[in-house]
Amino acid sequence: MDIKIKEIGEFKREMELTLSYEDLIPHFNEAYEKYRKKAEIKGFRKGKAPLEYVKRLYGESIEYSATEDIANDEFGKYVDENKINVLGNPKLVDLDYKPKEKLYFKIEFEIMPEIVVENYKGIELTKKIAKIDDSALDEEINSINYRNSTKEIDGQAVDDDYIVTVDVQNLDETGNVLIGEKMSDLRIYLKNPSMGKSFLKALKNIKENEERIEDVEFDSEKPVKMKIHCKKVEKVLYPEMNEEYFKKITKDENVKTIEQFRENIKQDLLNYYNTYFVEELRNDAIDELIKLNDVSVPDIYVNTVLDGMVRDYKQELSHRKEKIDFDEEEFRKEKRTKAILSAKWYEIKNKIIKLENITLTEEDYKKFAETRTKKTNIPVDKLIQYFKSNERIQETILSDKLLDFIIDNAKITETEEVIKSENKEDKEDSKIII
């Protein structure tokens, strides 16, 4: 037997193996016997024909048919004996059998090389600590109050505590209607700053059934001439700021004054932003580990990550009502960089877990379950049982534990981040256009 292994790329290898006929005899004998057991030969019961008779009739054909299996068996044996980490499916690229002489075959395969990860302790990170500015607190309370307000039909929007429902038709410079540039039944809250000062000014003091033509500016663009038809005017009636309301919003019997209410909402905002900043810190840690340990990953591994991305996106599209054209090739191009980084992180993560012998304990499962029991209303012990049977969740818990280890061993500089109303990212609750 003659084996040659050649590197044909950073991760690609090529095996050339030649087996003499003597090497092949045990394989062929096994193939003869396997064929004999299922052969139906005239004059014999099924599977009872003499082996030598089978060889004489079908020997060469059986040998040719067995060569591919022999190649795969010998390749598998070599991989196992040499503890080679093969990725994906090996490819048989050449096979040549000369009867009674030898079998030659060539197989191409990819390997995951042993990576080196050394720089993961003492990495430098910056952790943001939130400080809530009064403007952000006021904005949040206004948003809460709006969500708990009632609406009353009125005839005219005399201030900005109104919602107006309008049809808007764009016009050309001479006042003619621009076909296809009409928006109907826009429900606009006059305190919504995202609408732009110019548009809100155009709606000032508007009455039900009133029609007006206004020049509206959007950012630095040229003013747009609009015909605005007001269909409905609603007065926003805010809830009374009393003890009953404070308890309803905070679910806390001890909140009885406006000062306590503001402090409660402020703590909620602090928790929200500090949780966000912790997640940001974890992502920064991942980015830093990838930068400090620039491992290479094979294409086959990157493509596996991309396959998962494509599968998830297709599933997301299947739940949408509107039909969206999906160009898978373009999607793969756009996501390839992200897939490479994900593949690198996966390898770095697993290497550190192995180096530090990080494993999951009962306490890890319990801690993870306790953070989710309120949302799911499922008892902690039931969640733990489910988590232990779900490999994907186990992977998540283990990744979280690893990142806690990285951050605990990092050099962290804390910096204060003042949250003002214009910096507040999550404005969904205060968006009033419907």
C-alpha positions in Angstrom: 0.0 0.0 0.0 1.3 3.4 -1.0 -0.2 6.6 0.5 0.6 10.2 -0.4 -0.9 13.3 1.2 -0.5 16.6 -0.6 -1.5 20.1 0.5 -3.4 21.9 -2.2 -4.5 24.9 -0.2 -4.6 26.2 3.3 -7.3 23.7 4.3 -7.5 21.4 1.3 -5.7 18.1 1.2 -5.3 15.5 -1.5 -4.8 11.8 -0.8 -3.4 9.4 -3.4 -3.5 5.8 -2.5 -2.4 2.7 -4.4 -3.4 -0.8 -3.3 -1.7 -3.9 -4.7 -3.9 -6.8 -5.6 -2.8 -8.6 -2.5 -4.0 -5.6 -0.5 -7.3 -5.8 -2.3 -8.0 -9.6 -1.8 -9.6 -9.2 1.7 -11.9 -6.4 0.4 -12.8 -8.5 -2.7 -13.6 -11.6 -0.7 -15.9 -9.6 1.5 -17.6 -8.2 -1.7 -17.9 -11.7 -3.2 -19.6 -13.0 0.0 -21.9 -10.0 0.2 -23.0 -10.6 -3.5 -23.4 -14.3 -3.0 -25.8 -13.9 -0.2 -28.3 -12.0 -2.3 -27.6 -13.6 -5.7 -30.2 -15.6 -7.5 -28.3 -18.0 -9.8 -30.1 -20.7 -11.8 -29.8 -24.1 -10.3 -29.2 -22.8 -6.7 -31.4 -21.5 -4.0 -31.0 -17.7 -3.4 -27.7 -17.1 -1.6 -26.6 -20.7 -1.7 -24.4 -20.7 -4.9 -20.8 -21.8 -4.2 -18.4 -18.8 -3.7 -16.0 -20.0 -6.4 -18.9 -20.4 -8.8 -19.9 -16.7 -8.1 -16.3 -15.6 -8.6 -16.0 -17.4 -11.9 -19.3 -15.9 -13.2 -19.2 -12.4 -11.8 -15.8 -11.9 -10.2 -14.5 -9.0 -12.3 -17.8 -7.2 -12.3 -18.0 -7.5 -8.5 -14.4 -6.2 -8.1 -15.1 -3.1 -10.3 -18.3 -2.4 -8.3 -16.5 -2.7 -5.0 -13.6 -0.3 -5.8 -15.4 2.9 -4.7 -16.4 1.4 -1.4 -12.8 0.2 -0.9 -11.6 3.7 -1.6 -14.0 5.2 1.0 -13.2 2.5 3.5 -9.4 3.0 3.2 -9.8 6.8 3.4 -11.9 6.5 6.5 -9.4 4.1 8.1 -6.6 6.5 7.4 -8.5 9.5 8.9 -9.4 7.6 12.1 -5.9 6.2 12.6 -4.3 9.7 12.2 -7.1 11.6 14.1 -7.7 14.0 11.2 -10.6 16.4 11.6 -12.3 16.2 8.2 -14.9 18.9 7.3 -17.8 18.1 5.0 -17.8 15.2 2.6 -14.6 14.0 0.9 -14.6 14.0 -2.9 -13.4 11.1 -5.0 -11.8 12.7 -8.0 -9.9 9.8 -9.6 -10.3 6.0 -9.6 -8.3 3.5 -11.7 -8.5 -0.2 -11.2 -6.3 -2.6 -13.2 -7.7 -6.2 -12.6 -5.3 -8.5 -10.9 -2.7 -5.7 -10.5 -3.7 -2.6 -8.4 -6.2 0.0 -7.5 -5.4 3.7 -7.6 -7.6 6.5 -6.3 -7.4 10.1 -5.4 -9.6 11.9 -2.8 -9.8 15.6 -2.0 -10.9 16.8 1.4 -10.9 19.8 3.7 -9.6 19.8 7.3 -10.0 22.1 10.3 -6.5 22.8 11.4 -5.7 23.0 15.1 -6.1 26.8 15.9 -4.1 28.7 18.5 -5.9 31.1 20.8 -3.7 32.9 23.3 -5.0 36.5 23.6 -8.2 36.2 25.6 -7.3 37.3 29.2 -6.8 40.9 30.1 -8.3 42.3 26.9 -9.2 46.1 27.1 -12.9 47.0 27.0 -15.0 50.0 27.7 -18.3 49.6 29.6 -20.9 52.3 29.4 -22.9 53.2 32.5 -26.2 55.0 31.8 -27.2 58.3 33.3 -30.8 59.4 32.5 -31.2 63.0 31.6 -34.5 64.7 32.6 -35.3 65.2 28.9 -35.2 61.4 28.3 -37.3 60.8 31.5 -39.9 63.4 30.5 -40.1 61.8 27.0 -40.6 58.4 28.5 -43.3 59.6 30.9 -45.0 61.5 28.0 -45.0 58.3 26.0 -46.5 56.2 28.8 -49.2 58.9 29.3 -50.0 58.9 25.6 -50.4 55.1 25.6 -52.8 55.4 28.5 -54.7 58.4 27.1 -58.2 58.5 25.7 -59.3 60.4 22.5 -62.3 62.6 22.1 -63.7 63.9 18.8 -63.3 67.6 18.5 -63.8 70.2 15.7 -60.4 71.9 15.6 -56.8 71.3 16.7 -56.3 74.4 18.9 -53.0 73.1 20.3 -50.6 70.2 19.8 -52.5 67.8 22.1 -54.5 66.5 19.1 -54.5 63.7 16.6 -55.6 64.6 13.1 -56.5 62.2 10.4 -55.7 63.6 6.9 -55.4 62.8 3.2 -52.3 64.3 1.6 -52.0 64.9 -2.1 -48.7 66.2 -3.7 -49.1 68.9 -6.3 -46.8 70.3 -9.0 -45.6 73.9 -8.9 -48.7 75.0 -10.8 -51.1 73.2 -8.4 -51.9 70.2 -10.6 -52.3 66.8 -9.0 -49.3 64.5 -9.2 -50.7 61.0 -10.0 -49.7 58.3 -7.6 -48.5 60.7 -4.9 -51.4 60.6 -2.5 -51.4 59.3 1.0 -54.8 58.6 2.7 -55.9 58.4 6.3 -52.6 59.5 7.9 -53.2 59.7 11.6 -50.8 62.2 13.0 -50.1 63.2 16.6 -49.2 66.9 16.6 -46.6 66.5 19.3 -44.7 63.9 17.2 -41.4 65.7 16.4 -40.4 63.1 13.8 -42.9 64.6 11.5 -40.8 67.7 11.0 -41.6 71.3 12.1 -42.7 72.4 8.6 -45.3 69.6 8.3 -46.7 70.1 11.8 -46.9 73.8 11.2 -49.0 73.1 8.1 -51.5 71.3 10.3 -51.7 74.0 13.0 -55.2 75.0 14.0 -56.7 72.8 11.3 -60.4 72.0 11.4 -62.4 68.9 10.6 -63.3 68.9 6.8 -60.9 71.8 6.2 -58.8 71.7 3.0 -55.7 73.7 2.6 -52.7 73.9 0.3 -49.3 74.3 2.0 -45.6 74.3 1.0 -43.9 71.8 3.2 -40.1 71.4 3.6 -38.5 68.0 4.4 -34.9 68.3 5.6 -33.0 70.4 3.1 -35.0 69.4 0.1 -37.0 71.7 -2.1 -40.4 72.5 -0.5 -43.3 70.2 -1.6 -46.7 71.7 -2.5 -49.4 69.6 -0.7 -53.1 69.6 -0.6 -54.2 68.6 2.9 -57.7 67.4 3.6 -58.6 67.0 7.3 -61.0 64.2 7.9 -61.1 63.9 11.7 -59.8 65.8 14.7 -59.3 64.1 18.1 -58.4 65.7 21.4 -55.9 63.7 23.4 -57.1 63.4 27.1 -54.2 62.4 29.3 -54.8 60.3 32.5 -54.8 62.1 35.8 -51.5 61.8 37.6 -52.7 60.3 40.9 -51.9 57.4 43.2 -54.2 55.0 41.4 -52.5 55.7 38.1 -49.0 55.4 39.5 -49.8 51.9 40.9 -51.4 50.8 37.6 -48.3 51.7 35.6 -45.6 50.6 38.0 -47.3 47.6 39.6 -45.9 48.9 42.9 -48.1 49.7 45.8 -45.4 51.9 47.4 -45.4 54.4 44.5 -47.8 57.2 45.7 -46.3 60.5 44.6 -45.2 62.0 41.3 -41.6 62.0 42.6 -41.7 58.3 43.4 -43.4 57.7 40.0 -40.6 59.5 38.2 -37.9 57.6 40.1 -39.6 54.3 39.3 -39.7 55.1 35.6 -36.1 56.4 35.8 -35.0 53.0 37.2 -36.8 51.2 34.4 -34.9 53.3 31.9 -31.6 52.7 33.7 -32.2 49.0 33.6 -33.1 49.1 30.0 -30.0 51.0 28.9 -27.6 49.3 31.2 -28.9 45.9 29.9 -28.3 47.2 26.4 -24.8 48.4 27.3 -23.9 45.0 28.8 -25.0 43.3 25.6 -22.9 45.9 23.7 -19.9 45.1 26.0 -20.3 41.4 25.2 -20.3 42.1 21.4 -17.2 44.3 21.9 -15.5 41.5 23.7 -16.3 39.1 20.7 -14.9 41.7 18.2 -11.8 42.2 20.3 -11.2 38.4 20.6 -11.5 38.0 16.8 -9.1 40.9 16.2 -6.5 39.6 18.7 -6.8 36.0 17.5 -7.1 36.2 13.7 -7.8 32.5 13.0 -8.5 31.3 9.5 -11.6 29.2 8.7 -12.2 27.0 5.6 -14.7 28.0 3.0 -16.8 24.9 3.7 -17.3 26.1 7.2 -18.2 29.6 6.1 -20.7 28.2 3.6 -22.3 26.1 6.4 -22.9 29.4 8.3 -24.3 31.0 5.2 -26.6 28.0 4.6 -28.1 28.7 8.1 -28.5 32.4 7.4 -30.3 31.6 4.1 -32.6 29.1 5.8 -33.5 31.5 8.6 -34.2 34.3 6.2 -36.4 32.1 4.0 -38.3 31.1 7.0 -38.8 34.8 8.0 -40.0 35.6 4.5 -42.6 32.7 4.7 -44.3 34.5 7.6 -44.7 37.8 5.7 -47.9 38.6 4.0 -46.3 40.5 1.1 -44.3 38.6 -1.4 -40.6 39.6 -1.6 -38.3 38.6 -4.4 -35.3 36.8 -2.9 -31.9 36.7 -4.7 -30.1 34.0 -2.8 -26.8 34.6 -4.6 -26.8 38.3 -3.8 -27.8 37.6 -0.2 -24.9 35.2 0.2 -22.5 37.9 -1.1 -23.9 40.5 1.3 -23.7 38.2 4.3 -20.4 36.5 3.6 -18.3 38.9 5.8 -20.6 38.4 8.7 -20.5 34.6 8.1 -16.7 34.6 8.2 -16.7 36.5 11.5 -19.3 34.1 12.9 -17.2 31.1 11.9 -14.1 32.7 13.4 -15.9 33.4 16.7 -17.3 29.8 16.8 -13.8 28.4 16.6 -12.2 30.9 19.1 -15.1 30.3 21.5 -14.8 26.5 21.4 -11.0 26.6 21.8 -11.2 28.8 24.9 -14.0 26.6 26.4 -11.7 23.6 25.9 -8.6 25.4 27.3 -10.4 26.7 30.4 -12.6 23.5 30.8 -15.8 25.6 31.0 -18.8 23.3 31.5 -22.4 23.8 32.4 -23.6 23.2 36.0 -27.0 22.9 37.5 -26.7 26.5 38.8 -26.1 27.7 35.2 -29.3 26.1 34.0 -31.2 27.5 37.0 -29.9 31.0 36.5 -30.9 31.0 32.9 -34.3 29.6 33.6 -35.1 32.2 36.3 -34.6 35.0 33.8 -37.2 33.4 31.6 -39.8 32.0 33.9 -41.7 35.3 34.2 -42.0 35.7 30.5 -43.2 32.2 29.8 -45.1 31.4 33.0 -43.4 28.0 33.0 -41.9 26.7 36.3 -38.2 26.9 36.6 -37.8 23.1 37.0 -39.7 22.5 33.8 -37.6 25.0 31.9 -34.4 23.4 33.2 -35.6 20.0 32.0 -36.3 21.5 28.5 -33.0 23.4 28.3 -31.1 20.2 29.1 -32.7 18.5 26.1 -32.1 21.4 23.7 -28.6 21.6 22.2 -29.1 25.1 20.8 -30.1 26.5 24.2 -27.2 24.7 25.8 -24.9 26.4 23.3 -26.4 29.7 24.2 -25.9 29.2 28.0 -22.3 28.0 27.4 -21.6 31.0 25.2 -23.0 33.4 27.9 -20.8 31.7 30.6 -17.7 32.0 28.4 -18.4 35.7 27.8 -18.8 36.2 31.5 -15.4 34.6 32.0 -13.8 36.8 29.4 -15.3 40.0 30.9 -14.4 39.0 34.4 -10.8 38.7 33.2 -10.8 41.8 31.1 -9.4 45.3 31.8 -12.6 47.4 31.9 -12.8 51.1 31.8 -16.2 52.5 32.8 -17.6 55.6 31.1 -20.8 57.5 31.8 -23.3 57.7 28.9 -25.9 60.5 29.4 -29.2 59.4 27.8 -31.1 62.4 26.4 -34.3 62.4 24.5 -32.7 62.8 21.1 -30.4 59.8 21.8 -33.2 57.5 22.8 -33.1 54.7 20.2 -36.3 52.9 21.0 -39.0 55.4 20.0 -41.6 52.8 18.8 -43.9 53.5 21.8 -44.0 57.2 21.1 -44.5 56.9 17.3 -48.0 58.2 16.7 -48.4 57.9 12.9 -50.7 54.9 12.4 
